[in-house]
Amino acid sequence: MRLLLFISMLLPLCIYAQGNWQLQLRPQDKDVAFFAKHLKTKGNYNSEAQLRKELGEMLLKLYDNGYLGASVDSLEFKGDTAIAWVYGGPQLEWVQLRPGNVDVPILSQAEYKDRYFTGKPVNYRQLNALLNDILTYAENNGYPFAQVKLDSLTLTDSTLSASINLQKNQLIVYDTIALDGDPKITRAYIYNYLGIRPGDLYDESTVKRISQRLADLAFLGELRPPEIIFEADKAKITLYLQNRKTSRFDLLIGVLPNNEISGRILLTGEANIELQNAFGAAEEIRLNWRKMQTGTQNLDIAAKYPYLFSLPIGIDANFQLYKRDTLFLDIDYEFGLQYLFAGRHYVRAFFHNKATNVLNVDTAYIINNRTLPQYNDVRNSLFGLEYYLENLDYRFNPRSGQLLRISAGAGTRRVRPSTTIETLTDPVNPDTTFAFLYDSMKLTTVQYKFTWHFDQYWPVGRRSTIKTSIRGGSFISNPVFLNELFRIGGNKLLRGFDEESIFVSTFNVLSAEFRFLLSKNSFFQVFMDAAYVEDRTLDKFRKDFPYGFGAGITFETKAGMFAVNYALGSQQGNPIDFRSSKVHFGYYNLF
């Protein structure tokens, strides 16, 4: 019998000659109808390698239908015709594939179902996938030298029965991780960040991700791939690392049309100072200052410390001061407690407090409209949870992967009556003041705040990627004041608009971006952002569908990273105005 169980495709792929051949299949044990049903040729073949590859794929199709003994016995070339003599063999059907010595949890993880392997044609790829899943489970649970095979085979001309045999071999646990190259980092951080701790079961999938996860750290670089040595029942890992420059200074300058003075331009700016791993514990300290509009400035100071007391617990704090022209001043602070998983994956609980102080009360608005102004003194306190998952192939310039961040918070909002409003005399009735405006308002109310962010990178070819993204948020309270709203628009969210120029209570921004990667940290991009926004403030409701589009380039030099972006935008149904285009120049350097 010429039946070969699980034949491997060993047809040579070398190009012996160039030509333009038509492929003819000549059956040795089947009729023409059999090949018409199972196999289809693709017409002309320009090389022998292409032709042999096609024959290999045809055999795999036969294997998937139970013809495991199929083979190409010979290949002849006659002029512009290639003749393949194909043996199909009998179709095998499963009598039974028994679990053998494989444990139930492993079978469940490998999605073994008895009905898939009883009374059905033997499917080569299905069987191979099952055996690989079993082997992978063993390798990821302490048995890197496991072997899996079929035994107790009973084979007839048309049926096959067998048992799965798993040889786990030696159980392996992690020994210590050795650090070569004198990197400035604690071993406790490496253990927690990589998810590898002494005494844990060896996990092949975790080991394979070591280099990728290390590449995501700005302050460390790999000199060469990790080395793994197995001794008795332990695996010792050596990492060859070097320190990288991580402290950072960024400067962003924007050139925008001045909407208040026609014909003039407005210079905006942003500066960042960021210190990472200054004490060897992967801690972060960040200071950010921004001036995006005339009279409007923002100061943001943040600090983060991971793996407190060598536990998977991190702490963070943030302070923000935001001044909106001469209208109001926001003072925010937030404290967070993180539970850290391996890599950049965590769950976080936080407390957020925000106080808004109105700098100038619009008394004319109050007198004319006999209602509270859009800006009011409020105190917001929120308790919330945040979930963050990052699975990118390279976080600084990814081609594939996902990023997810979801946050939900609930708390109280307290309105602090303004002394100016309470003492403001009503011209219609000089004996009264506008303090009555607070009478019908609940000064303490419940509030909710939700934000979401999801990025997906789709690799295209070898040097391109498509990034799709959705970012959104919703602030729910009654009523909502203008100074409580989200501020969107600008280079980071909804490009084509002035920075933080759109005030909304709910927003969803959908983005699509094509990137052509010029180098590891450089790319050219074209993009489009489309949004749905709502503005619910006091007795007002407005919705809109703004959108923006443009192109830009980010490139790496020895002096640092430069970025230039050009964008146009439209909102409230207005046509595109090229005179209102936005141009941003960015630069940052490591020191």
C-alpha positions in Angstrom: 0.0 0.0 0.0 1.3 3.4 -0.9 -0.6 5.2 1.8 1.6 7.6 3.8 0.2 9.0 7.0 0.7 12.8 7.4 3.1 13.2 4.5 5.2 16.4 4.6 5.5 18.5 1.5 9.1 18.1 0.4 8.9 19.2 -3.2 11.8 21.4 -4.0 11.2 25.1 -4.3 14.3 26.0 -6.3 13.7 27.7 -9.7 15.3 25.4 -12.3 14.0 27.3 -15.3 11.7 30.2 -16.3 8.7 29.5 -18.5 5.0 29.9 -19.0 3.3 26.5 -18.5 -0.2 25.2 -18.4 -0.7 22.6 -15.7 -2.5 19.3 -16.5 -3.4 16.8 -13.8 -3.2 13.1 -14.8 -4.9 10.8 -12.3 -3.4 7.5 -11.5 -6.2 5.9 -9.5 -9.1 8.4 -9.9 -11.3 9.6 -12.7 -11.3 13.2 -14.1 -14.5 14.1 -12.1 -12.6 13.5 -8.8 -10.0 16.2 -9.7 -12.7 18.5 -11.0 -14.4 18.3 -7.6 -11.4 18.6 -5.3 -8.7 20.4 -7.3 -8.6 23.5 -9.6 -5.6 24.9 -11.4 -5.0 28.6 -11.8 -4.0 28.8 -15.5 -0.5 29.8 -16.4 2.6 29.4 -14.1 5.6 31.5 -14.7 8.2 29.4 -12.9 8.7 25.9 -11.7 8.8 27.1 -8.1 5.4 28.6 -8.5 4.0 25.5 -10.1 5.4 23.2 -7.4 4.0 25.4 -4.7 0.6 25.1 -6.3 0.9 21.3 -6.4 1.8 21.4 -2.7 -1.4 23.4 -1.9 -3.5 21.0 -3.9 -2.1 18.1 -1.9 -3.1 19.9 1.3 -6.6 20.2 0.1 -6.7 16.4 -0.5 -5.3 15.8 3.0 -8.0 18.0 4.5 -10.6 15.8 2.8 -9.2 12.6 4.2 -6.9 11.6 1.3 -3.7 11.4 3.4 -2.0 9.1 1.0 -2.2 11.6 -1.9 1.1 12.3 -3.7 2.5 13.8 -6.9 4.5 10.9 -8.3 6.1 12.7 -11.2 6.2 16.0 -13.0 6.9 16.2 -16.8 7.5 19.3 -18.9 6.4 19.1 -22.6 6.7 22.4 -24.3 4.3 24.8 -22.7 2.6 22.1 -20.7 3.5 20.6 -17.3 2.0 17.2 -16.6 1.6 16.1 -13.0 0.8 12.5 -12.3 -1.2 12.5 -9.1 -2.1 9.6 -6.9 -5.2 10.2 -4.7 -5.4 7.1 -2.6 -8.4 6.1 -0.4 -10.3 8.5 1.7 -9.8 7.8 5.4 -12.6 8.3 7.9 -12.2 8.5 11.7 -13.4 5.5 13.7 -12.3 7.3 16.8 -9.6 9.6 18.1 -9.2 8.7 21.8 -7.8 11.3 24.3 -5.3 8.8 25.5 -3.3 10.1 28.5 -4.1 13.8 27.9 -5.7 15.5 30.9 -9.2 16.9 30.6 -8.1 20.6 31.3 -5.6 20.3 28.4 -8.2 18.8 26.1 -10.7 21.6 27.0 -8.1 24.3 26.3 -7.3 22.7 22.9 -11.1 22.5 22.2 -11.1 18.8 21.6 -14.5 17.4 20.7 -15.1 13.7 20.2 -17.7 14.3 17.5 -15.1 16.0 15.3 -13.1 12.8 15.2 -15.8 10.1 14.9 -17.4 9.1 11.6 -15.9 12.0 9.7 -13.1 12.3 7.1 -9.7 12.7 8.5 -8.8 16.4 8.2 -5.0 16.8 8.3 -5.0 20.5 9.3 -7.6 20.0 11.9 -5.7 17.1 13.5 -2.4 19.1 13.2 -4.0 22.1 14.9 -5.3 19.9 17.8 -1.9 18.4 18.4 -0.2 21.8 18.2 -2.7 23.2 20.7 -2.0 20.4 23.2 1.8 20.8 22.8 1.5 24.6 23.2 -0.5 24.2 26.4 2.1 21.9 27.8 4.9 24.3 26.8 3.2 27.2 28.5 2.5 25.3 31.7 5.9 24.1 32.8 6.8 21.4 30.1 8.9 23.1 27.4 10.3 19.6 26.3 6.9 18.0 25.9 6.2 15.8 22.9 2.8 14.8 21.4 2.1 12.1 18.9 -0.5 9.5 17.9 -0.1 5.9 19.0 -2.3 2.7 19.1 -3.1 3.3 15.4 -5.5 1.0 13.7 -5.5 1.6 10.0 -7.6 -0.1 7.2 -8.1 0.9 3.6 -10.7 3.5 4.6 -10.7 4.0 8.4 -8.4 5.2 11.1 -8.5 5.0 14.8 -5.8 6.3 17.2 -5.0 7.6 20.6 -3.2 10.9 21.6 0.0 10.3 23.5 1.5 13.3 25.4 5.0 12.9 26.9 5.4 15.9 29.3 9.0 15.1 30.3 10.7 17.2 32.9 8.6 19.8 34.8 10.5 23.2 34.6 10.2 26.2 36.9 11.9 29.6 36.6 15.2 30.2 38.4 16.5 33.8 38.7 16.8 36.4 36.0 20.4 37.6 35.6 21.0 41.1 34.3 24.1 41.6 32.1 25.3 45.0 31.1 24.7 46.8 34.4 21.3 48.3 33.6 19.9 50.9 35.9 16.8 49.0 37.0 15.7 46.9 39.9 15.4 43.1 39.5 12.0 43.3 41.2 10.7 45.5 38.4 11.9 43.1 35.7 10.3 40.2 37.5 6.9 42.0 37.7 7.0 43.7 34.3 7.9 40.5 32.4 5.6 38.3 34.5 8.5 35.9 35.3 9.2 35.1 39.0 11.4 32.5 40.5 9.5 29.3 41.3 6.7 29.9 38.7 6.1 27.4 36.0 8.0 27.9 32.8 5.8 29.6 30.2 7.1 29.5 26.6 4.7 32.2 25.4 6.0 34.6 28.1 9.6 33.9 27.2 8.9 34.6 23.5 7.5 38.0 24.4 10.5 39.1 26.5 12.2 41.1 23.6 9.0 42.7 22.5 8.1 43.9 26.0 11.7 45.2 26.6 11.4 47.1 23.3 8.4 49.0 24.8 10.6 50.4 27.6 12.1 53.8 26.7 14.8 53.5 29.4 16.2 50.1 28.5 17.5 48.5 25.3 18.6 44.9 24.5 22.2 44.3 23.5 21.2 40.9 22.2 18.4 38.4 22.6 17.9 36.7 26.0 19.7 33.5 26.9 17.9 30.6 28.5 19.8 27.8 30.2 18.0 24.7 31.5 19.6 22.9 34.4 17.8 20.0 36.1 14.3 21.3 36.7 15.1 25.0 36.5 15.3 27.6 33.7 17.7 30.5 34.2 17.3 33.6 32.0 20.0 36.1 31.3 19.0 39.5 29.8 21.7 41.6 28.0 20.6 45.2 28.6 21.8 48.7 28.2 20.6 51.9 29.6 18.9 54.4 27.3 18.5 58.2 27.6 15.1 58.6 29.0 14.8 62.1 30.3 13.0 64.2 27.7 12.2 67.7 26.6 9.5 68.3 24.0 8.6 71.6 22.4 5.6 72.1 20.1 5.0 75.3 18.3 1.7 75.9 16.4 0.9 78.6 13.8 -2.8 79.4 13.7 -4.9 82.2 12.2 -6.0 84.6 14.9 -9.8 84.5 14.9 -10.0 87.6 17.0 -7.8 89.8 14.7 -8.2 89.1 11.0 -5.0 88.8 9.1 -2.9 88.1 12.1 -1.5 84.8 13.2 -1.4 83.2 16.7 1.5 81.4 18.1 0.7 78.5 20.4 3.0 76.2 22.2 3.5 73.2 24.4 6.5 72.2 26.5 7.1 68.8 28.2 9.7 67.8 30.7 9.7 64.1 31.5 12.0 62.1 33.8 11.9 58.3 33.7 13.7 55.7 35.7 15.8 58.4 37.5 16.0 56.1 40.6 16.1 52.7 38.8 12.5 51.8 39.7 10.8 52.7 36.4 9.2 55.7 38.1 7.9 58.6 36.0 7.8 62.4 36.7 6.2 64.6 34.1 5.6 68.4 33.8 3.6 69.8 30.9 2.8 73.4 30.0 0.5 74.4 27.2 -0.7 77.7 25.6 -3.2 76.8 22.9 -5.3 80.0 22.7 -4.9 83.7 23.7 -5.0 84.0 27.4 -5.5 80.3 27.9 -2.8 78.2 29.6 -2.6 74.8 31.2 -0.1 73.3 33.7 0.0 69.6 34.3 2.3 67.8 36.8 2.2 64.0 37.3 4.1 61.3 39.0 3.9 57.5 38.9 5.7 54.8 40.9 5.1 51.1 39.9 5.5 47.9 41.9 5.5 49.5 45.4 7.3 47.2 47.9 8.0 44.8 45.0 4.3 44.0 44.8 2.2 44.3 41.7 0.8 47.6 43.1 1.5 51.1 41.6 0.6 54.6 42.8 0.2 57.8 40.8 -0.8 61.4 41.4 -1.7 64.3 39.1 -2.1 68.0 39.6 -3.5 70.3 36.9 -4.1 74.0 36.7 -6.1 75.4 33.8 -6.8 79.1 33.2 -9.4 80.0 30.5 -8.6 83.6 29.5 -10.2 85.8 32.2 -13.2 83.6 32.6 -12.4 80.9 35.1 -9.6 78.9 36.8 -9.7 75.1 37.2 -7.6 73.3 39.9 -7.6 69.5 39.6 -5.9 66.8 41.5 -6.1 63.0 41.2 -4.7 60.0 43.1 -4.7 56.5 41.7 -3.9 53.0 42.9 -3.0 50.4 40.2 -3.0 46.7 40.2 -0.4 45.8 37.6 -0.4 42.8 35.3 2.6 41.7 33.2 3.5 44.3 30.5 1.4 47.4 30.1 -1.8 46.1 31.5 -3.5 47.2 34.7 -6.7 48.0 36.6 -6.8 51.3 38.4 -8.9 52.8 41.2 -8.8 56.6 41.5 -10.1 59.7 43.3 -10.5 62.9 41.3 -11.3 66.3 42.7 -11.9 69.5 40.6 -12.6 73.0 41.8 -13.6 75.8 39.4 -13.2 79.4 40.4 -15.0 82.0 38.2 -12.7 85.0 37.7 -15.2 87.4 36.2 -19.0 87.0 36.6 -20.9 88.2 33.5 -23.4 90.4 35.3 -24.8 91.8 32.0 -25.7 88.2 30.9 -27.5 87.6 34.2 -29.5 90.8 34.1 -30.5 90.4 30.5 -31.4 86.7 30.6 -32.4 86.4 34.3 -30.5 83.1 34.6 -27.2 81.8 35.9 -24.2 82.3 33.6 -22.6 79.5 31.7 -19.6 79.5 34.1 -20.1 78.8 37.8 -18.1 77.9 40.9 -18.4 74.2 41.4 -16.6 71.4 43.3 -16.5 67.9 41.6 -15.5 64.8 43.5 -15.3 61.4 41.7 -14.4 57.9 42.6 -13.8 55.6 39.6 -12.2 52.6 38.0 -10.0 52.4 34.9 -9.0 49.5 32.8 -5.9 49.7 30.4 -4.6 47.1 28.0 -1.8 47.6 25.5 -0.8 44.9 23.0 1.3 46.6 20.4 4.2 45.2 18.5 6.2 48.4 19.1 4.5 51.0 21.3 6.4 54.1 19.9 5.6 53.4 16.2 3.4 50.3 16.0 2.3 48.4 12.9 0.0 46.0 14.5 -1.9 45.5 17.8 -4.5 47.1 20.0 -4.7 49.7 22.8 -7.7 49.9 25.1 -8.5 52.3 27.9 -12.0 52.5 29.6 -12.7 54.7 32.6 -15.9 55.1 34.7 -16.5 57.4 37.7 -19.3 58.5 39.9 -19.5 61.2 42.6 -21.0 64.4 43.7 -21.0 68.0 42.3 -21.5 70.9 44.6 -22.4 74.3 43.3 -21.0 77.2 45.4 -23.2 80.2 45.2 -21.3 83.3 43.9 -21.2 86.3 46.3 -21.3 88.6 43.2 -24.6 87.0 42.0 -26.2 86.9 45.4 -25.6 90.6 45.9 -26.4 91.7 42.4 -29.4 94.0 42.4 -32.3 93.3 40.1 -32.9 96.5 38.0 -36.6 95.5 37.6 -37.0 95.2 41.3 -34.3 97.1 43.2 -35.4 95.6 46.5 -34.3 92.1 45.5 -31.1 90.5 44.3 -30.4 87.6 41.9 -29.9 85.2 44.8 -33.2 83.6 43.9 -31.6 82.0 40.9 -30.1 79.4 43.2 -33.5 78.7 44.9 -34.7 76.3 42.2 -31.4 74.5 41.8 -30.1 71.5 43.8 -26.7 72.7 44.9 -25.5 69.1 45.5 -26.2 66.5 42.8 -24.8 63.1 41.6 -22.6 63.1 38.6 -21.1 60.4 36.3 -18.2 60.5 33.9 -17.2 57.9 31.3 -14.3 57.9 28.8 -13.2 55.3 26.3 -10.3 54.9 23.9 -9.6 52.0 21.5 -6.9 51.9 18.8 -6.4 49.1 16.3 -3.4 48.9 14.0 -3.8 46.8 10.8 -0.5 46.0 9.0 -0.4 46.6 5.3 2.5 45.1 3.3 5.9 45.3 4.9 6.2 49.1 5.7 2.7 50.4 6.1 -0.2 50.3 8.6 -3.7 51.5 8.9 -4.7 52.9 12.3 -8.4 53.0 13.3 -9.4 54.6 16.5 -12.4 55.6 18.5 -12.2 58.0 21.4 -15.1 59.3 23.4 -16.5 60.5 26.7 -19.7 61.5 28.4 -20.3 63.7 31.4 -23.8 63.3 33.0 -25.1 65.7 35.6 -28.1 68.1 36.0 -27.4 70.8 35.1 -24.1 70.9 33.3 -22.1 74.1 33.3 -19.8 75.1 30.4 -16.6 74.9 32.6 -17.4 71.2 33.4 -17.4 70.1 29.7 -14.8 68.1 27.8 -12.5 70.3 25.7 -11.7 68.6 22.4 -10.1 69.6 19.1 -6.5 70.0 18.0 -3.5 68.0 17.2 -4.2 65.1 19.6 -8.0 64.8 19.3 -10.0 65.9 16.3 -7.3 67.5 14.1 -8.2 70.5 11.9 -9.4 72.6 14.8 -8.0 75.0 17.4 -6.7 73.2 20.5 -9.5 72.5 23.0 -11.8 74.9 21.1 -14.9 72.6 21.2 -16.8 72.3 24.5 -19.0 69.1 24.6 -20.8 67.0 27.2 -20.6 63.9 25.0 -18.3 63.1 22.1 -17.2 60.2 19.9 -14.3 60.7 17.5 -13.7 58.1 14.8 -10.3 58.2 13.2 -8.7 56.5 10.2 -5.0 57.0 9.5 -2.7 55.5 6.9 1.0 55.4 7.9 3.9 54.6 5.6 6.9 53.8 7.9 10.1 55.5 6.8 12.2 54.0 9.6 11.7 52.5 13.1 10.5 55.9 14.5 9.6 57.8 11.4 6.5 57.8 9.2 4.4 59.7 6.7 0.7 59.8 7.4 -2.7 60.9 5.9 -5.6 61.0 8.2 -9.3 61.8 8.7 -11.2 62.3 11.9 -15.0 62.4 12.1 -16.9 63.2 15.3 -20.4 63.2 16.9 -20.7 65.8 19.7 -23.4 66.9 22.1 -23.4 70.1 24.2 -26.0 69.9 27.1 -25.6 73.0 29.3 -28.4 74.4 31.5 -31.4 74.7 29.1 -29.3 74.3 25.9 -28.9 71.3 23.7 -26.7 71.3 20.6 -25.3 68.5 18.5 -22.9 68.5 15.6 -20.8 66.3 13.2 -17.4 68.0 12.9 -14.7 66.4 10.8 -11.1 67.1 9.9 -8.5 65.6 7.6 -4.9 66.2 6.5 -1.4 64.8 6.2 1.9 65.0 8.1 5.3 63.5 8.6 7.3 62.5 11.7 11.0 61.9 11.2 14.0 61.0 13.4 17.3 62.7 13.2 20.4 62.7 15.4 19.2 65.9 17.0 15.8 64.5 17.9 12.4 63.9 16.5 10.6 66.4 14.3 6.9 66.4 13.3 4.9 68.6 10.8 1.2 68.2 10.4 -1.2 70.1 8.2 -5.0 69.8 8.8 -8.3 71.2 7.7 -11.6 71.0 9.5 -15.3 71.7 9.2 -18.1 72.0 11.8 -21.8 73.0 11.9 -22.1 72.3 8.2 -19.7 75.0 7.1 -17.6 74.5 4.0 -13.9 73.8 4.3 -11.9 77.1 4.6 -8.3 76.8 3.5 -7.6 80.1 5.3 -8.3 78.3 8.6 -5.9 75.5 8.1 -3.9 74.3 11.1 -0.1 73.7 10.9 1.8 72.2 13.8 5.6 71.9 14.1 6.9 69.5 16.8 10.3 68.6 18.2 11.5 66.6 21.1 15.0 65.5 22.2 16.4 63.0 24.7 19.0 64.3 27.1 
